[in-house]
Amino acid sequence: MEADSPERLDRVAQIQQEWRRERPELDPSPMGVIGRIHRLGAYLSEEIVAVYKRHGLGEGEFDVLAALRRAGAPFERAPGELAQHTMVTTGAMSKRIDRLEERGLVSRRVSAVDGRARVIALTEAGRELLDRAVTEHLANERRLLDVLSPEDVAALDAVLTRWALAVENG
């Protein structure tokens, strides 16, 4: 069987092959990387969100709880800090905090440093839930990467890190 026979091509390669046939003056090679990342991203998101759902969390809620847990004891941050650590707007953050507070997973209090400011803290129930969820989350991520060799994972991580830094730094 040839390397580029239809049986050996993934869906992205088949699409590239069709573009080469239909528009030979175009170079569809960028579709290889971008298309595969896009398709894998959608698949990975579904697999990751499924873990959050098993713990009664949405992706945004998991992110807030994780940002608080990563802060270390006493597991609290100002709303603006949370927005930075989860890359969402303060408006979206406020809605997430409201939902988590209603469920008893976080609490709000006045800042000891600035009486006008608020601090969001992880409750004991929130910490316990997040600790269970993040344990399963990391096991799930390991499972998703287990189809690759440790060397491939390291190489992919290095390339994606370089690319992410280039994009982030403009």
C-alpha positions as CSV (number, residue, x, y, z in Angstrom):
1,M,0.0,0.0,0.0
2,E,1.4,3.4,-1.0
3,A,2.0,6.0,1.7
4,D,-0.4,8.4,0.1
5,S,-3.1,5.9,-0.9
6,P,-6.6,6.7,0.5
7,E,-6.3,3.9,3.0
8,R,-3.2,5.6,4.6
9,L,-4.5,9.2,4.6
10,D,-6.2,10.9,7.4
11,R,-9.2,13.1,6.6
12,V,-7.0,16.3,6.5
13,A,-4.6,14.6,4.0
14,Q,-7.5,13.6,1.8
15,I,-8.8,17.2,1.8
16,Q,-5.3,18.4,0.9
17,Q,-5.1,15.9,-1.9
18,E,-8.4,17.0,-3.3
19,W,-7.3,20.7,-3.3
20,R,-4.1,19.7,-5.1
21,R,-6.2,18.0,-7.7
22,E,-8.7,20.9,-8.0
23,R,-6.4,23.9,-7.6
24,P,-2.9,22.7,-8.4
25,E,-1.6,26.3,-8.3
26,L,-2.4,26.5,-4.6
27,D,-0.2,25.1,-1.8
28,P,-2.5,23.3,0.7
29,S,0.3,22.2,3.0
30,P,-0.6,24.7,5.8
31,M,-3.9,22.8,6.0
32,G,-2.0,19.8,7.3
33,V,-0.9,21.3,10.5
34,I,-3.8,23.7,11.1
35,G,-6.4,21.2,10.1
36,R,-5.1,18.5,12.3
37,I,-4.7,20.9,15.3
38,H,-8.2,22.1,14.7
39,R,-9.7,18.6,14.5
40,L,-7.6,17.3,17.5
41,G,-8.5,20.4,19.5
42,A,-12.2,19.7,19.0
43,Y,-11.8,16.1,20.0
44,L,-9.6,16.9,23.0
45,S,-12.1,19.6,24.2
46,E,-14.9,17.0,24.2
47,E,-12.8,14.5,26.1
48,I,-11.7,17.1,28.7
49,V,-15.1,18.7,29.2
50,A,-16.6,15.2,29.8
51,V,-14.4,14.9,32.9
52,Y,-15.6,18.3,34.2
53,K,-19.2,17.3,33.6
54,R,-18.8,14.1,35.7
55,H,-17.9,16.4,38.5
56,G,-20.8,18.7,37.9
57,L,-18.6,21.5,36.5
58,G,-18.4,23.4,33.3
59,E,-15.0,24.3,31.8
60,G,-15.1,27.9,33.1
61,E,-16.1,26.7,36.6
62,F,-13.2,24.2,36.6
63,D,-10.8,27.0,35.5
64,V,-11.9,29.3,38.4
65,L,-11.6,26.5,41.0
66,A,-8.2,25.5,39.6
67,A,-6.9,29.0,39.6
68,L,-7.9,29.4,43.3
69,R,-6.3,26.0,44.2
70,R,-3.1,26.9,42.4
71,A,-2.8,30.1,44.4
72,G,-1.9,28.0,47.4
73,A,-3.3,28.3,50.9
74,P,-5.5,30.1,51.8
75,F,-6.7,29.5,48.1
76,E,-7.9,32.9,47.3
77,R,-7.5,35.6,44.7
78,A,-9.0,39.0,43.8
79,P,-11.5,38.8,40.9
80,G,-9.1,40.6,38.6
81,E,-6.4,38.1,39.4
82,L,-8.8,35.3,38.6
83,A,-9.6,36.9,35.3
84,Q,-5.9,37.0,34.4
85,H,-5.3,33.4,35.5
86,T,-8.2,32.1,33.4
87,M,-8.0,34.5,30.5
88,V,-11.6,35.8,30.6
89,T,-13.2,39.2,31.1
90,T,-14.1,40.4,34.6
91,G,-17.7,40.4,33.5
92,A,-17.6,36.7,32.6
93,M,-15.6,36.0,35.8
94,S,-18.4,37.6,37.9
95,K,-21.0,35.2,36.4
96,R,-18.7,32.2,37.1
97,I,-18.1,33.3,40.6
98,D,-21.8,33.8,41.2
99,R,-22.6,30.3,40.1
100,L,-19.8,28.8,42.2
101,E,-20.8,30.8,45.3
102,E,-24.4,29.6,44.9
103,R,-23.2,26.0,45.0
104,G,-21.0,26.7,48.1
105,L,-17.7,26.1,46.2
106,V,-16.3,29.6,46.7
107,S,-17.0,32.5,49.1
108,R,-16.5,36.2,48.8
109,R,-15.2,38.5,51.5
110,V,-13.9,42.0,51.8
111,S,-10.1,42.3,51.3
112,A,-8.1,42.8,54.5
113,V,-5.8,45.1,52.5
114,D,-8.4,47.2,50.8
115,G,-11.8,47.4,52.3
116,R,-13.4,48.4,48.9
117,A,-12.0,45.2,47.2
118,R,-13.4,41.7,47.3
119,V,-11.5,38.4,47.6
120,I,-12.7,35.1,46.3
121,A,-11.8,32.0,48.3
122,L,-12.1,28.3,47.7
123,T,-14.3,26.7,50.3
124,E,-13.5,23.3,51.7
125,A,-16.2,21.8,49.5
126,G,-14.7,23.5,46.5
127,R,-11.2,22.3,47.3
128,E,-12.4,18.7,47.8
129,L,-14.4,18.8,44.5
130,L,-11.5,20.4,42.6
131,D,-9.0,17.9,44.0
132,R,-11.1,15.0,42.8
133,A,-11.7,16.6,39.4
134,V,-8.1,17.6,38.7
135,T,-6.9,14.1,39.6
136,E,-9.3,12.6,37.0
137,H,-8.5,15.4,34.6
138,L,-4.7,14.7,34.7
139,A,-5.3,10.9,34.3
140,N,-7.5,11.7,31.3
141,E,-4.9,13.9,29.7
142,R,-2.3,11.1,30.3
143,R,-4.7,8.7,28.5
144,L,-5.1,11.0,25.6
145,L,-1.3,11.3,25.2
146,D,-0.6,7.6,25.7
147,V,-1.0,7.0,21.9
148,L,2.3,8.9,21.5
149,S,5.8,7.9,22.6
150,P,7.4,9.9,25.4
151,E,9.8,11.2,22.8
152,D,6.9,12.4,20.6
153,V,5.2,14.0,23.5
154,A,8.4,15.9,24.4
155,A,9.0,17.0,20.8
156,L,5.4,18.1,20.3
157,D,5.4,20.0,23.6
158,A,8.6,21.8,22.6
159,V,7.2,22.8,19.1
160,L,3.8,23.9,20.5
161,T,5.5,25.9,23.3
162,R,7.7,27.7,20.7
163,W,4.6,28.4,18.5
164,A,2.5,29.6,21.5
165,L,5.2,31.9,22.6
166,A,5.6,33.4,19.1
167,V,1.9,34.0,18.9
168,E,1.6,35.4,22.4
169,N,4.6,37.7,21.9
170,G,3.3,39.0,18.5
